[in-house]
Amino acid sequence: MKSKVLKRFNLPSERNIVYRLDAKPYWLLFIISIIGLALCLSSKWRIFGVSLCFASIFFYMLTPSRYLVEFCDEYMIIYHRLNKTECALIYYDEILTYDFVKGRDFDRLEITLSDDRTYSVPIFKKYKINKLLNKYAPDKMKNI
């Protein structure tokens, strides 16, 4: 098995990152701030617009930005939520199945490797992740 858990500083430095999923929703915060600015121009909704602007700036400044998953050409990297110094390097050819599991707060991507190890990661962009996994690990989605 080439897939393994390793320290972040041991990741290959010359990796070609195809897509990186971040936990902070930059586009959503940007859209909320634009809506807030547009509402500030209206006299009826000015207070609501100012509060939307402050809320988006507050969440932009104070929510942590951390990577959840990176997709490279030959493998994917899943960053651990609890131990910030470790990550899992998973080669696409060693994925047995993957599945998207609905949760109350967020959806999770569960990956099972050929040696029965299972990895779970929160997912916010299910369709983009599914498209990438269909490209790099075709026909491995678990059918329910």
C-alpha positions as YAML, in Angstrom:
chain: A
units: angstrom
residues:
- id: 1
  name: MET
  ca: [0.00, 0.00, 0.00]
- id: 2
  name: LYS
  ca: [1.34, 3.37, -1.03]
- id: 3
  name: SER
  ca: [-1.40, 5.29, 0.79]
- id: 4
  name: LYS
  ca: [-0.37, 6.40, 4.26]
- id: 5
  name: VAL
  ca: [-0.74, 8.92, 7.04]
- id: 6
  name: LEU
  ca: [2.16, 11.33, 7.19]
- id: 7
  name: LYS
  ca: [3.19, 14.68, 8.58]
- id: 8
  name: ARG
  ca: [2.33, 17.76, 6.56]
- id: 9
  name: PHE
  ca: [5.95, 18.79, 6.16]
- id: 10
  name: ASN
  ca: [6.65, 15.42, 4.47]
- id: 11
  name: LEU
  ca: [4.24, 16.08, 1.61]
- id: 12
  name: PRO
  ca: [5.85, 16.24, -1.83]
- id: 13
  name: SER
  ca: [6.66, 19.87, -2.54]
- id: 14
  name: GLU
  ca: [6.42, 19.53, -6.32]
- id: 15
  name: ARG
  ca: [2.87, 18.18, -6.38]
- id: 16
  name: ASN
  ca: [0.47, 19.42, -9.04]
- id: 17
  name: ILE
  ca: [-2.67, 20.52, -7.18]
- id: 18
  name: VAL
  ca: [-5.74, 20.23, -9.40]
- id: 19
  name: TYR
  ca: [-8.29, 21.37, -6.81]
- id: 20
  name: ARG
  ca: [-8.16, 22.42, -3.17]
- id: 21
  name: LEU
  ca: [-11.24, 22.46, -0.91]
- id: 22
  name: ASP
  ca: [-11.08, 25.06, 1.84]
- id: 23
  name: ALA
  ca: [-13.34, 25.12, 4.91]
- id: 24
  name: LYS
  ca: [-13.97, 28.87, 4.66]
- id: 25
  name: PRO
  ca: [-16.76, 29.74, 2.17]
- id: 26
  name: TYR
  ca: [-15.09, 32.69, 0.41]
- id: 27
  name: TRP
  ca: [-17.66, 33.01, -2.38]
- id: 28
  name: LEU
  ca: [-20.60, 32.92, 0.01]
- id: 29
  name: LEU
  ca: [-19.07, 35.63, 2.19]
- id: 30
  name: PHE
  ca: [-18.34, 37.72, -0.91]
- id: 31
  name: ILE
  ca: [-21.91, 37.40, -2.18]
- id: 32
  name: ILE
  ca: [-23.33, 38.30, 1.25]
- id: 33
  name: SER
  ca: [-21.13, 41.40, 1.41]
- id: 34
  name: ILE
  ca: [-22.19, 42.49, -2.10]
- id: 35
  name: ILE
  ca: [-25.87, 42.05, -1.16]
- id: 36
  name: GLY
  ca: [-25.22, 44.01, 2.02]
- id: 37
  name: LEU
  ca: [-23.60, 46.84, 0.06]
- id: 38
  name: ALA
  ca: [-26.51, 46.91, -2.38]
- id: 39
  name: LEU
  ca: [-28.98, 47.09, 0.51]
- id: 40
  name: CYS
  ca: [-27.00, 49.97, 2.06]
- id: 41
  name: LEU
  ca: [-27.96, 52.09, -0.96]
- id: 42
  name: SER
  ca: [-31.64, 51.64, -0.19]
- id: 43
  name: SER
  ca: [-33.03, 53.84, 2.57]
- id: 44
  name: LYS
  ca: [-35.55, 51.21, 3.68]
- id: 45
  name: TRP
  ca: [-33.05, 48.34, 4.09]
- id: 46
  name: ARG
  ca: [-29.92, 50.29, 5.10]
- id: 47
  name: ILE
  ca: [-29.66, 48.87, 8.64]
- id: 48
  name: PHE
  ca: [-30.08, 45.32, 7.36]
- id: 49
  name: GLY
  ca: [-27.44, 45.94, 4.67]
- id: 50
  name: VAL
  ca: [-24.95, 47.29, 7.20]
- id: 51
  name: SER
  ca: [-25.53, 44.30, 9.45]
- id: 52
  name: LEU
  ca: [-24.96, 41.91, 6.52]
- id: 53
  name: CYS
  ca: [-21.70, 43.69, 5.68]
- id: 54
  name: PHE
  ca: [-20.49, 43.52, 9.28]
- id: 55
  name: ALA
  ca: [-21.48, 39.85, 9.56]
- id: 56
  name: SER
  ca: [-19.61, 38.89, 6.39]
- id: 57
  name: ILE
  ca: [-16.51, 40.83, 7.46]
- id: 58
  name: PHE
  ca: [-16.73, 39.28, 10.94]
- id: 59
  name: PHE
  ca: [-16.91, 35.73, 9.58]
- id: 60
  name: TYR
  ca: [-14.20, 36.44, 7.00]
- id: 61
  name: MET
  ca: [-11.81, 37.69, 9.66]
- id: 62
  name: LEU
  ca: [-12.55, 35.25, 12.48]
- id: 63
  name: THR
  ca: [-13.38, 31.88, 10.92]
- id: 64
  name: PRO
  ca: [-10.30, 29.74, 10.46]
- id: 65
  name: SER
  ca: [-9.12, 28.96, 6.97]
- id: 66
  name: ARG
  ca: [-7.94, 25.39, 6.65]
- id: 67
  name: TYR
  ca: [-7.72, 22.93, 3.84]
- id: 68
  name: LEU
  ca: [-9.93, 19.85, 3.92]
- id: 69
  name: VAL
  ca: [-8.89, 18.01, 0.75]
- id: 70
  name: GLU
  ca: [-6.41, 18.49, -2.08]
- id: 71
  name: PHE
  ca: [-6.72, 16.66, -5.38]
- id: 72
  name: CYS
  ca: [-3.50, 16.02, -7.29]
- id: 73
  name: ASP
  ca: [-2.87, 14.03, -10.47]
- id: 74
  name: GLU
  ca: [-2.01, 10.70, -8.84]
- id: 75
  name: TYR
  ca: [-3.35, 11.02, -5.29]
- id: 76
  name: MET
  ca: [-5.53, 13.03, -2.95]
- id: 77
  name: ILE
  ca: [-4.60, 14.50, 0.42]
- id: 78
  name: ILE
  ca: [-7.08, 14.53, 3.30]
- id: 79
  name: TYR
  ca: [-6.10, 16.88, 6.11]
- id: 80
  name: HIS
  ca: [-6.91, 15.79, 9.65]
- id: 81
  name: ARG
  ca: [-9.27, 18.00, 11.62]
- id: 82
  name: LEU
  ca: [-7.97, 17.17, 15.09]
- id: 83
  name: ASN
  ca: [-4.25, 16.71, 14.50]
- id: 84
  name: LYS
  ca: [-3.28, 19.70, 12.36]
- id: 85
  name: THR
  ca: [0.21, 18.36, 11.63]
- id: 86
  name: GLU
  ca: [-0.92, 15.13, 9.94]
- id: 87
  name: CYS
  ca: [-2.65, 14.27, 6.70]
- id: 88
  name: ALA
  ca: [-3.58, 11.17, 4.74]
- id: 89
  name: LEU
  ca: [-2.08, 10.63, 1.30]
- id: 90
  name: ILE
  ca: [-4.46, 8.41, -0.68]
- id: 91
  name: TYR
  ca: [-3.65, 7.09, -4.14]
- id: 92
  name: TYR
  ca: [-6.64, 6.83, -6.46]
- id: 93
  name: ASP
  ca: [-5.85, 3.28, -7.57]
- id: 94
  name: GLU
  ca: [-6.09, 2.08, -3.94]
- id: 95
  name: ILE
  ca: [-9.62, 3.42, -3.40]
- id: 96
  name: LEU
  ca: [-12.08, 0.55, -3.13]
- id: 97
  name: THR
  ca: [-15.25, 2.66, -2.74]
- id: 98
  name: TYR
  ca: [-16.30, 6.18, -1.89]
- id: 99
  name: ASP
  ca: [-19.66, 7.49, -0.82]
- id: 100
  name: PHE
  ca: [-21.32, 10.74, 0.20]
- id: 101
  name: VAL
  ca: [-23.14, 10.48, 3.52]
- id: 102
  name: LYS
  ca: [-25.75, 13.08, 4.48]
- id: 103
  name: GLY
  ca: [-25.42, 14.56, 7.94]
- id: 104
  name: ARG
  ca: [-27.36, 17.06, 10.00]
- id: 105
  name: ASP
  ca: [-24.69, 19.75, 9.80]
- id: 106
  name: PHE
  ca: [-22.81, 18.86, 6.61]
- id: 107
  name: ASP
  ca: [-22.25, 16.03, 4.17]
- id: 108
  name: ARG
  ca: [-19.27, 13.71, 4.55]
- id: 109
  name: LEU
  ca: [-17.16, 11.93, 1.99]
- id: 110
  name: GLU
  ca: [-16.27, 8.43, 3.17]
- id: 111
  name: ILE
  ca: [-13.47, 6.65, 1.37]
- id: 112
  name: THR
  ca: [-12.69, 2.97, 1.87]
- id: 113
  name: LEU
  ca: [-9.30, 1.73, 0.73]
- id: 114
  name: SER
  ca: [-8.47, -1.75, -0.51]
- id: 115
  name: ASP
  ca: [-7.01, -2.68, 2.91]
- id: 116
  name: ASP
  ca: [-10.34, -1.73, 4.63]
- id: 117
  name: ARG
  ca: [-9.11, 1.55, 6.10]
- id: 118
  name: THR
  ca: [-11.80, 4.22, 6.03]
- id: 119
  name: TYR
  ca: [-11.37, 7.99, 5.87]
- id: 120
  name: SER
  ca: [-14.11, 10.54, 6.41]
- id: 121
  name: VAL
  ca: [-13.97, 14.23, 5.55]
- id: 122
  name: PRO
  ca: [-16.64, 16.98, 5.66]
- id: 123
  name: ILE
  ca: [-17.64, 18.12, 2.18]
- id: 124
  name: PHE
  ca: [-19.25, 21.40, 1.17]
- id: 125
  name: LYS
  ca: [-18.98, 21.15, -2.63]
- id: 126
  name: LYS
  ca: [-20.34, 17.68, -3.28]
- id: 127
  name: TYR
  ca: [-20.79, 18.03, -7.04]
- id: 128
  name: LYS
  ca: [-17.26, 19.30, -7.68]
- id: 129
  name: ILE
  ca: [-15.75, 16.55, -5.48]
- id: 130
  name: ASN
  ca: [-17.91, 13.90, -7.16]
- id: 131
  name: LYS
  ca: [-16.80, 15.11, -10.59]
- id: 132
  name: LEU
  ca: [-13.13, 14.90, -9.60]
- id: 133
  name: LEU
  ca: [-13.51, 11.45, -8.04]
- id: 134
  name: ASN
  ca: [-15.35, 10.20, -11.13]
- id: 135
  name: LYS
  ca: [-12.41, 11.43, -13.19]
- id: 136
  name: TYR
  ca: [-9.60, 10.00, -11.05]
- id: 137
  name: ALA
  ca: [-11.34, 6.96, -9.46]
- id: 138
  name: PRO
  ca: [-14.03, 6.00, -11.96]
- id: 139
  name: ASP
  ca: [-16.74, 3.44, -11.12]
- id: 140
  name: LYS
  ca: [-15.83, 3.31, -7.44]
- id: 141
  name: MET
  ca: [-18.80, 5.17, -6.01]
- id: 142
  name: LYS
  ca: [-20.77, 2.98, -3.65]
- id: 143
  name: ASN
  ca: [-24.26, 2.30, -4.98]
- id: 144
  name: ILE
  ca: [-26.97, 2.28, -2.33]
...
